[in-house]
Amino acid sequence: MTTVAAAGAVVLVAATGCATRQEPTVPLTVYATSSLIKTFTTIGKKFEADHPGFSVQFVFSGSSDLSSALAQGADADVFASGDAANMAVVSDAGAISGAPVPFASNRLVVATAPGNPRRLASLADLAAPGLRVALCTDQSACGTATEALERANGVHLTPEAASSTARHVLSEVTSGRADAGVVFMPDALAAGNKASWFPLPGDGAAVTAWIAVVKGTTHEQAAEQFVQEVTSAEGGQILADDGFSQPPKRASG
């Protein structure tokens, strides 16, 4: 069995959070990008209520870490990627059953200390001398999107710290180790009053998230039902409540 390599960036979550169960349950393992922690935990609880006998077990990490593990044969039933590129890694490895489905659009924002004391207002401001900036690593969904924005705006950012997940980038900001970080909106919203943030303009700041059933799952019907739960109108509302938006009609990113 292959596991996610970047163990320090992995969050394991059971949807119910219960330590004991009255009846044995069948685990449904979902690999998902870390920006979905809050949203998928909510959807997972609903799925368990609607499908007695199943318990949803989440592995949250950066999309690049997850896609690499799945391409090498990690055991999972569903994969939710933060972007098309990392879904393609798994698909190209022959590890996806059927066609991936776009289910949400995730937008890049700049997170700062509460109140934005450095008065930052644009991506270019993050290149100011002496400013400590945290960014996602190159192969991650947020890192790839950030690099595209840098190229589009003629900006080059040198990070003080880098991580494979936007959530860990945000922790650099909330801890005071960084003055600013480029993260996804749901992560910034989840920080509450621990951080301020402002949106980055342009279509390049939006990234489409994709979901698919993993090939070889022994719970294919349940996996397909979980995908349907995520892509349903109710799933879309849960996503919207947490800062996601509808994917573009011709999703590609």
C-alpha positions as protocol buffer text, in pm:
chain_id: "A"
residue {
  index: 1
  type: MET
  ca { x: 0 y: 0 z: 0 }
}
residue {
  index: 2
  type: THR
  ca { x: 129 y: 345 z: -92 }
}
residue {
  index: 3
  type: THR
  ca { x: 68 y: 632 z: 150 }
}
residue {
  index: 4
  type: VAL
  ca { x: 86 y: 1008 z: 111 }
}
residue {
  index: 5
  type: ALA
  ca { x: 453 y: 1102 z: 118 }
}
residue {
  index: 6
  type: ALA
  ca { x: 435 y: 1444 z: 283 }
}
residue {
  index: 7
  type: ALA
  ca { x: 311 y: 1311 z: 614 }
}
residue {
  index: 8
  type: GLY
  ca { x: 352 y: 1643 z: 793 }
}
residue {
  index: 9
  type: ALA
  ca { x: 99 y: 1800 z: 559 }
}
residue {
  index: 10
  type: VAL
  ca { x: -165 y: 1528 z: 594 }
}
residue {
  index: 11
  type: VAL
  ca { x: -484 y: 1562 z: 798 }
}
residue {
  index: 12
  type: LEU
  ca { x: -684 y: 1246 z: 869 }
}
residue {
  index: 13
  type: VAL
  ca { x: -1050 y: 1307 z: 954 }
}
residue {
  index: 14
  type: ALA
  ca { x: -1345 y: 1080 z: 1022 }
}
residue {
  index: 15
  type: ALA
  ca { x: -1667 y: 1253 z: 920 }
}
residue {
  index: 16
  type: THR
  ca { x: -1852 y: 1156 z: 1239 }
}
residue {
  index: 17
  type: GLY
  ca { x: -1569 y: 1217 z: 1480 }
}
residue {
  index: 18
  type: CYS
  ca { x: -1708 y: 937 z: 1699 }
}
residue {
  index: 19
  type: ALA
  ca { x: -1467 y: 724 z: 1897 }
}
residue {
  index: 20
  type: THR
  ca { x: -1700 y: 423 z: 1912 }
}
residue {
  index: 21
  type: ARG
  ca { x: -1984 y: 291 z: 1700 }
}
residue {
  index: 22
  type: GLN
  ca { x: -2276 y: 69 z: 1787 }
}
residue {
  index: 23
  type: GLU
  ca { x: -2263 y: -114 z: 1455 }
}
residue {
  index: 24
  type: PRO
  ca { x: -1967 y: -210 z: 1234 }
}
residue {
  index: 25
  type: THR
  ca { x: -1927 y: 22 z: 937 }
}
residue {
  index: 26
  type: VAL
  ca { x: -1755 y: 2 z: 600 }
}
residue {
  index: 27
  type: PRO
  ca { x: -1496 y: 280 z: 552 }
}
residue {
  index: 28
  type: LEU
  ca { x: -1518 y: 495 z: 239 }
}
residue {
  index: 29
  type: THR
  ca { x: -1179 y: 662 z: 192 }
}
residue {
  index: 30
  type: VAL
  ca { x: -1177 y: 1006 z: 30 }
}
residue {
  index: 31
  type: TYR
  ca { x: -853 y: 1181 z: -68 }
}
residue {
  index: 32
  type: ALA
  ca { x: -922 y: 1555 z: -86 }
}
residue {
  index: 33
  type: THR
  ca { x: -734 y: 1882 z: -116 }
}
residue {
  index: 34
  type: SER
  ca { x: -694 y: 2050 z: 222 }
}
residue {
  index: 35
  type: SER
  ca { x: -911 y: 2353 z: 137 }
}
residue {
  index: 36
  type: LEU
  ca { x: -1207 y: 2114 z: 155 }
}
residue {
  index: 37
  type: ILE
  ca { x: -1159 y: 2011 z: 520 }
}
residue {
  index: 38
  type: LYS
  ca { x: -1457 y: 2203 z: 658 }
}
residue {
  index: 39
  type: THR
  ca { x: -1682 y: 2150 z: 357 }
}
residue {
  index: 40
  type: PHE
  ca { x: -1621 y: 1779 z: 307 }
}
residue {
  index: 41
  type: THR
  ca { x: -1650 y: 1704 z: 679 }
}
residue {
  index: 42
  type: THR
  ca { x: -2001 y: 1852 z: 663 }
}
residue {
  index: 43
  type: ILE
  ca { x: -2086 y: 1662 z: 344 }
}
residue {
  index: 44
  type: GLY
  ca { x: -1938 y: 1344 z: 491 }
}
residue {
  index: 45
  type: LYS
  ca { x: -2167 y: 1360 z: 793 }
}
residue {
  index: 46
  type: LYS
  ca { x: -2468 y: 1401 z: 565 }
}
residue {
  index: 47
  type: PHE
  ca { x: -2351 y: 1110 z: 349 }
}
residue {
  index: 48
  type: GLU
  ca { x: -2322 y: 884 z: 653 }
}
residue {
  index: 49
  type: ALA
  ca { x: -2670 y: 982 z: 766 }
}
residue {
  index: 50
  type: ASP
  ca { x: -2809 y: 902 z: 420 }
}
residue {
  index: 51
  type: HIS
  ca { x: -2607 y: 580 z: 379 }
}
residue {
  index: 52
  type: PRO
  ca { x: -2612 y: 378 z: 702 }
}
residue {
  index: 53
  type: GLY
  ca { x: -2334 y: 124 z: 722 }
}
residue {
  index: 54
  type: PHE
  ca { x: -2067 y: 350 z: 571 }
}
residue {
  index: 55
  type: SER
  ca { x: -1818 y: 573 z: 752 }
}
residue {
  index: 56
  type: VAL
  ca { x: -1634 y: 837 z: 551 }
}
residue {
  index: 57
  type: GLN
  ca { x: -1261 y: 857 z: 624 }
}
residue {
  index: 58
  type: PHE
  ca { x: -1087 y: 1163 z: 481 }
}
residue {
  index: 59
  type: VAL
  ca { x: -720 y: 1210 z: 394 }
}
residue {
  index: 60
  type: PHE
  ca { x: -665 y: 1584 z: 345 }
}
residue {
  index: 61
  type: SER
  ca { x: -341 y: 1718 z: 201 }
}
residue {
  index: 62
  type: GLY
  ca { x: -204 y: 1915 z: -92 }
}
residue {
  index: 63
  type: SER
  ca { x: -339 y: 1800 z: -429 }
}
residue {
  index: 64
  type: SER
  ca { x: 14 y: 1728 z: -553 }
}
residue {
  index: 65
  type: ASP
  ca { x: 90 y: 1502 z: -255 }
}
residue {
  index: 66
  type: LEU
  ca { x: -239 y: 1316 z: -298 }
}
residue {
  index: 67
  type: SER
  ca { x: -212 y: 1277 z: -675 }
}
residue {
  index: 68
  type: SER
  ca { x: 141 y: 1141 z: -645 }
}
residue {
  index: 69
  type: ALA
  ca { x: 31 y: 885 z: -386 }
}
residue {
  index: 70
  type: LEU
  ca { x: -271 y: 774 z: -590 }
}
residue {
  index: 71
  type: ALA
  ca { x: -64 y: 745 z: -908 }
}
residue {
  index: 72
  type: GLN
  ca { x: 164 y: 509 z: -715 }
}
residue {
  index: 73
  type: GLY
  ca { x: -124 y: 291 z: -600 }
}
residue {
  index: 74
  type: ALA
  ca { x: -250 y: 438 z: -272 }
}
residue {
  index: 75
  type: ASP
  ca { x: -580 y: 288 z: -155 }
}
residue {
  index: 76
  type: ALA
  ca { x: -874 y: 528 z: -185 }
}
residue {
  index: 77
  type: ASP
  ca { x: -1229 y: 533 z: -315 }
}
residue {
  index: 78
  type: VAL
  ca { x: -1270 y: 899 z: -419 }
}
residue {
  index: 79
  type: PHE
  ca { x: -1026 y: 1175 z: -516 }
}
residue {
  index: 80
  type: ALA
  ca { x: -1111 y: 1546 z: -500 }
}
residue {
  index: 81
  type: SER
  ca { x: -834 y: 1754 z: -656 }
}
residue {
  index: 82
  type: GLY
  ca { x: -786 y: 2127 z: -621 }
}
residue {
  index: 83
  type: ASP
  ca { x: -710 y: 2161 z: -992 }
}
residue {
  index: 84
  type: ALA
  ca { x: -719 y: 1983 z: -1327 }
}
residue {
  index: 85
  type: ALA
  ca { x: -343 y: 1927 z: -1345 }
}
residue {
  index: 86
  type: ASN
  ca { x: -326 y: 1704 z: -1038 }
}
residue {
  index: 87
  type: MET
  ca { x: -641 y: 1516 z: -1141 }
}
residue {
  index: 88
  type: ALA
  ca { x: -467 y: 1453 z: -1475 }
}
residue {
  index: 89
  type: VAL
  ca { x: -169 y: 1298 z: -1293 }
}
residue {
  index: 90
  type: VAL
  ca { x: -399 y: 1034 z: -1146 }
}
residue {
  index: 91
  type: SER
  ca { x: -600 y: 991 z: -1465 }
}
residue {
  index: 92
  type: ASP
  ca { x: -285 y: 950 z: -1677 }
}
residue {
  index: 93
  type: ALA
  ca { x: -169 y: 678 z: -1437 }
}
residue {
  index: 94
  type: GLY
  ca { x: -489 y: 486 z: -1511 }
}
residue {
  index: 95
  type: ALA
  ca { x: -612 y: 527 z: -1154 }
}
residue {
  index: 96
  type: ILE
  ca { x: -944 y: 703 z: -1225 }
}
residue {
  index: 97
  type: SER
  ca { x: -1274 y: 530 z: -1304 }
}
residue {
  index: 98
  type: GLY
  ca { x: -1486 y: 725 z: -1551 }
}
residue {
  index: 99
  type: ALA
  ca { x: -1456 y: 1095 z: -1626 }
}
residue {
  index: 100
  type: PRO
  ca { x: -1364 y: 1346 z: -1352 }
}
residue {
  index: 101
  type: VAL
  ca { x: -1634 y: 1603 z: -1274 }
}
residue {
  index: 102
  type: PRO
  ca { x: -1575 y: 1975 z: -1200 }
}
residue {
  index: 103
  type: PHE
  ca { x: -1763 y: 2067 z: -882 }
}
residue {
  index: 104
  type: ALA
  ca { x: -1637 y: 2403 z: -753 }
}
residue {
  index: 105
  type: SER
  ca { x: -1430 y: 2710 z: -828 }
}
residue {
  index: 106
  type: ASN
  ca { x: -1174 y: 2814 z: -568 }
}
residue {
  index: 107
  type: ARG
  ca { x: -1036 y: 3168 z: -567 }
}
residue {
  index: 108
  type: LEU
  ca { x: -693 y: 3294 z: -463 }
}
residue {
  index: 109
  type: VAL
  ca { x: -675 y: 3572 z: -205 }
}
residue {
  index: 110
  type: VAL
  ca { x: -396 y: 3739 z: -10 }
}
residue {
  index: 111
  type: ALA
  ca { x: -408 y: 3674 z: 365 }
}
residue {
  index: 112
  type: THR
  ca { x: -245 y: 3920 z: 604 }
}
residue {
  index: 113
  type: ALA
  ca { x: -222 y: 3984 z: 975 }
}
residue {
  index: 114
  type: PRO
  ca { x: -552 y: 4113 z: 1123 }
}
residue {
  index: 115
  type: GLY
  ca { x: -624 y: 4464 z: 999 }
}
residue {
  index: 116
  type: ASN
  ca { x: -369 y: 4437 z: 715 }
}
residue {
  index: 117
  type: PRO
  ca { x: -109 y: 4651 z: 901 }
}
residue {
  index: 118
  type: ARG
  ca { x: 124 y: 4667 z: 598 }
}
residue {
  index: 119
  type: ARG
  ca { x: -161 y: 4813 z: 388 }
}
residue {
  index: 120
  type: LEU
  ca { x: -111 y: 4559 z: 111 }
}
residue {
  index: 121
  type: ALA
  ca { x: -354 y: 4590 z: -181 }
}
residue {
  index: 122
  type: SER
  ca { x: -218 y: 4393 z: -478 }
}
residue {
  index: 123
  type: LEU
  ca { x: -4 y: 4098 z: -580 }
}
residue {
  index: 124
  type: ALA
  ca { x: 274 y: 4340 z: -673 }
}
residue {
  index: 125
  type: ASP
  ca { x: 279 y: 4471 z: -315 }
}
residue {
  index: 126
  type: LEU
  ca { x: 399 y: 4128 z: -201 }
}
residue {
  index: 127
  type: ALA
  ca { x: 729 y: 4185 z: -383 }
}
residue {
  index: 128
  type: ALA
  ca { x: 820 y: 4478 z: -155 }
}
residue {
  index: 129
  type: PRO
  ca { x: 1169 y: 4448 z: -1 }
}
residue {
  index: 130
  type: GLY
  ca { x: 1167 y: 4306 z: 349 }
}
residue {
  index: 131
  type: LEU
  ca { x: 814 y: 4167 z: 328 }
}
residue {
  index: 132
  type: ARG
  ca { x: 794 y: 3808 z: 452 }
}
residue {
  index: 133
  type: VAL
  ca { x: 572 y: 3614 z: 211 }
}
residue {
  index: 134
  type: ALA
  ca { x: 447 y: 3255 z: 231 }
}
residue {
  index: 135
  type: LEU
  ca { x: 343 y: 3072 z: -86 }
}
residue {
  index: 136
  type: CYS
  ca { x: 230 y: 2728 z: -197 }
}
residue {
  index: 137
  type: THR
  ca { x: 486 y: 2504 z: -364 }
}
residue {
  index: 138
  type: ASP
  ca { x: 508 y: 2479 z: -743 }
}
residue {
  index: 139
  type: GLN
  ca { x: 313 y: 2157 z: -806 }
}
residue {
  index: 140
  type: SER
  ca { x: 23 y: 2227 z: -570 }
}
residue {
  index: 141
  type: ALA
  ca { x: -306 y: 2369 z: -697 }
}
residue {
  index: 142
  type: CYS
  ca { x: -259 y: 2703 z: -521 }
}
residue {
  index: 143
  type: GLY
  ca { x: 110 y: 2716 z: -617 }
}
residue {
  index: 144
  type: THR
  ca { x: 45 y: 2658 z: -987 }
}
residue {
  index: 145
  type: ALA
  ca { x: -228 y: 2923 z: -987 }
}
residue {
  index: 146
  type: THR
  ca { x: -7 y: 3170 z: -800 }
}
residue {
  index: 147
  type: GLU
  ca { x: 274 y: 3124 z: -1051 }
}
residue {
  index: 148
  type: ALA
  ca { x: 30 y: 3188 z: -1337 }
}
residue {
  index: 149
  type: LEU
  ca { x: -82 y: 3511 z: -1170 }
}
residue {
  index: 150
  type: GLU
  ca { x: 278 y: 3619 z: -1121 }
}
residue {
  index: 151
  type: ARG
  ca { x: 348 y: 3570 z: -1492 }
}
residue {
  index: 152
  type: ALA
  ca { x: 28 y: 3749 z: -1595 }
}
residue {
  index: 153
  type: ASN
  ca { x: 110 y: 4048 z: -1374 }
}
residue {
  index: 154
  type: GLY
  ca { x: 485 y: 4059 z: -1437 }
}
residue {
  index: 155
  type: VAL
  ca { x: 556 y: 3995 z: -1069 }
}
residue {
  index: 156
  type: HIS
  ca { x: 818 y: 3766 z: -917 }
}
residue {
  index: 157
  type: LEU
  ca { x: 770 y: 3666 z: -554 }
}
residue {
  index: 158
  type: THR
  ca { x: 1041 y: 3513 z: -338 }
}
residue {
  index: 159
  type: PRO
  ca { x: 879 y: 3325 z: -50 }
}
residue {
  index: 160
  type: GLU
  ca { x: 1008 y: 3324 z: 303 }
}
residue {
  index: 161
  type: ALA
  ca { x: 825 y: 2994 z: 349 }
}
residue {
  index: 162
  type: ALA
  ca { x: 658 y: 2745 z: 115 }
}
residue {
  index: 163
  type: SER
  ca { x: 412 y: 2460 z: 170 }
}
residue {
  index: 164
  type: SER
  ca { x: 214 y: 2213 z: -39 }
}
residue {
  index: 165
  type: THR
  ca { x: -115 y: 2334 z: 113 }
}
residue {
  index: 166
  type: ALA
  ca { x: -282 y: 2674 z: 135 }
}
residue {
  index: 167
  type: ARG
  ca { x: -383 y: 2589 z: 491 }
}
residue {
  index: 168
  type: HIS
  ca { x: -19 y: 2565 z: 599 }
}
residue {
  index: 169
  type: VAL
  ca { x: 63 y: 2887 z: 415 }
}
residue {
  index: 170
  type: LEU
  ca { x: -215 y: 3052 z: 613 }
}
residue {
  index: 171
  type: SER
  ca { x: -68 y: 2919 z: 939 }
}
residue {
  index: 172
  type: GLU
  ca { x: 256 y: 3102 z: 856 }
}
residue {
  index: 173
  type: VAL
  ca { x: 55 y: 3425 z: 847 }
}
residue {
  index: 174
  type: THR
  ca { x: -160 y: 3365 z: 1155 }
}
residue {
  index: 175
  type: SER
  ca { x: 148 y: 3265 z: 1357 }
}
residue {
  index: 176
  type: GLY
  ca { x: 327 y: 3587 z: 1261 }
}
residue {
  index: 177
  type: ARG
  ca { x: 608 y: 3408 z: 1078 }
}
residue {
  index: 178
  type: ALA
  ca { x: 495 y: 3570 z: 751 }
}
residue {
  index: 179
  type: ASP
  ca { x: 346 y: 3911 z: 677 }
}
residue {
  index: 180
  type: ALA
  ca { x: 128 y: 3779 z: 395 }
}
residue {
  index: 181
  type: GLY
  ca { x: 45 y: 3463 z: 205 }
}
residue {
  index: 182
  type: VAL
  ca { x: -143 y: 3366 z: -109 }
}
residue {
  index: 183
  type: VAL
  ca { x: -415 y: 3116 z: -15 }
}
residue {
  index: 184
  type: PHE
  ca { x: -760 y: 3001 z: -122 }
}
residue {
  index: 185
  type: MET
  ca { x: -1064 y: 3196 z: -4 }
}
residue {
  index: 186
  type: PRO
  ca { x: -1217 y: 2910 z: 203 }
}
residue {
  index: 187
  type: ASP
  ca { x: -893 y: 2885 z: 403 }
}
residue {
  index: 188
  type: ALA
  ca { x: -891 y: 3261 z: 466 }
}
residue {
  index: 189
  type: LEU
  ca { x: -1257 y: 3255 z: 572 }
}
residue {
  index: 190
  type: ALA
  ca { x: -1191 y: 2964 z: 809 }
}
residue {
  index: 191
  type: ALA
  ca { x: -924 y: 3172 z: 986 }
}
residue {
  index: 192
  type: GLY
  ca { x: -1192 y: 3408 z: 1118 }
}
residue {
  index: 193
  type: ASN
  ca { x: -1046 y: 3706 z: 1306 }
}
residue {
  index: 194
  type: LYS
  ca { x: -697 y: 3555 z: 1304 }
}
residue {
  index: 195
  type: ALA
  ca { x: -632 y: 3702 z: 958 }
}
residue {
  index: 196
  type: SER
  ca { x: -752 y: 3967 z: 715 }
}
residue {
  index: 197
  type: TRP
  ca { x: -761 y: 3909 z: 341 }
}
residue {
  index: 198
  type: PHE
  ca { x: -832 y: 4071 z: 6 }
}
residue {
  index: 199
  type: PRO
  ca { x: -920 y: 3911 z: -330 }
}
residue {
  index: 200
  type: LEU
  ca { x: -692 y: 3899 z: -631 }
}
residue {
  index: 201
  type: PRO
  ca { x: -862 y: 4019 z: -951 }
}
residue {
  index: 202
  type: GLY
  ca { x: -886 y: 3840 z: -1284 }
}
residue {
  index: 203
  type: ASP
  ca { x: -991 y: 3499 z: -1411 }
}
residue {
  index: 204
  type: GLY
  ca { x: -643 y: 3365 z: -1339 }
}
residue {
  index: 205
  type: ALA
  ca { x: -713 y: 3383 z: -967 }
}
residue {
  index: 206
  type: ALA
  ca { x: -988 y: 3118 z: -996 }
}
residue {
  index: 207
  type: VAL
  ca { x: -907 y: 2746 z: -996 }
}
residue {
  index: 208
  type: THR
  ca { x: -1152 y: 2464 z: -1071 }
}
residue {
  index: 209
  type: ALA
  ca { x: -1173 y: 2167 z: -834 }
}
residue {
  index: 210
  type: TRP
  ca { x: -1247 y: 1819 z: -974 }
}
residue {
  index: 211
  type: ILE
  ca { x: -1374 y: 1494 z: -824 }
}
residue {
  index: 212
  type: ALA
  ca { x: -1366 y: 1133 z: -945 }
}
residue {
  index: 213
  type: VAL
  ca { x: -1403 y: 773 z: -834 }
}
residue {
  index: 214
  type: VAL
  ca { x: -1070 y: 595 z: -793 }
}
residue {
  index: 215
  type: LYS
  ca { x: -1025 y: 291 z: -1016 }
}
residue {
  index: 216
  type: GLY
  ca { x: -1019 y: -41 z: -833 }
}
residue {
  index: 217
  type: THR
  ca { x: -1235 y: 70 z: -541 }
}
residue {
  index: 218
  type: THR
  ca { x: -1428 y: -214 z: -382 }
}
residue {
  index: 219
  type: HIS
  ca { x: -1707 y: 32 z: -296 }
}
residue {
  index: 220
  type: GLU
  ca { x: -1777 y: 175 z: -640 }
}
residue {
  index: 221
  type: GLN
  ca { x: -2149 y: 237 z: -589 }
}
residue {
  index: 222
  type: ALA
  ca { x: -2092 y: 418 z: -259 }
}
residue {
  index: 223
  type: ALA
  ca { x: -1805 y: 616 z: -414 }
}
residue {
  index: 224
  type: GLU
  ca { x: -2029 y: 725 z: -701 }
}
residue {
  index: 225
  type: GLN
  ca { x: -2298 y: 823 z: -452 }
}
residue {
  index: 226
  type: PHE
  ca { x: -2047 y: 1036 z: -260 }
}
residue {
  index: 227
  type: VAL
  ca { x: -1954 y: 1215 z: -585 }
}
residue {
  index: 228
  type: GLN
  ca { x: -2325 y: 1273 z: -647 }
}
residue {
  index: 229
  type: GLU
  ca { x: -2360 y: 1413 z: -295 }
}
residue {
  index: 230
  type: VAL
  ca { x: -2082 y: 1664 z: -361 }
}
residue {
  index: 231
  type: THR
  ca { x: -2219 y: 1769 z: -701 }
}
residue {
  index: 232
  type: SER
  ca { x: -2582 y: 1791 z: -588 }
}
residue {
  index: 233
  type: ALA
  ca { x: -2762 y: 2121 z: -530 }
}
residue {
  index: 234
  type: GLU
  ca { x: -2731 y: 2071 z: -154 }
}
residue {
  index: 235
  type: GLY
  ca { x: -2361 y: 1997 z: -187 }
}
residue {
  index: 236
  type: GLY
  ca { x: -2322 y: 2311 z: -396 }
}
residue {
  index: 237
  type: GLN
  ca { x: -2489 y: 2517 z: -124 }
}
residue {
  index: 238
  type: ILE
  ca { x: -2253 y: 2378 z: 141 }
}
residue {
  index: 239
  type: LEU
  ca { x: -1959 y: 2465 z: -84 }
}
residue {
  index: 240
  type: ALA
  ca { x: -2096 y: 2816 z: -141 }
}
residue {
  index: 241
  type: ASP
  ca { x: -2141 y: 2871 z: 233 }
}
residue {
  index: 242
  type: ASP
  ca { x: -1770 y: 2797 z: 279 }
}
residue {
  index: 243
  type: GLY
  ca { x: -1647 y: 3038 z: 11 }
}
residue {
  index: 244
  type: PHE
  ca { x: -1647 y: 2826 z: -306 }
}
residue {
  index: 245
  type: SER
  ca { x: -1836 y: 2923 z: -620 }
}
residue {
  index: 246
  type: GLN
  ca { x: -1983 y: 2732 z: -912 }
}
residue {
  index: 247
  type: PRO
  ca { x: -1729 y: 2592 z: -1161 }
}
residue {
  index: 248
  type: PRO
  ca { x: -1724 y: 2752 z: -1505 }
}
residue {
  index: 249
  type: LYS
  ca { x: -1941 y: 2580 z: -1766 }
}
residue {
  index: 250
  type: ARG
  ca { x: -1630 y: 2494 z: -1966 }
}
residue {
  index: 251
  type: ALA
  ca { x: -1404 y: 2402 z: -1677 }
}
residue {
  index: 252
  type: SER
  ca { x: -1040 y: 2342 z: -1758 }
}
residue {
  index: 253
  type: GLY
  ca { x: -822 y: 2477 z: -1477 }
}
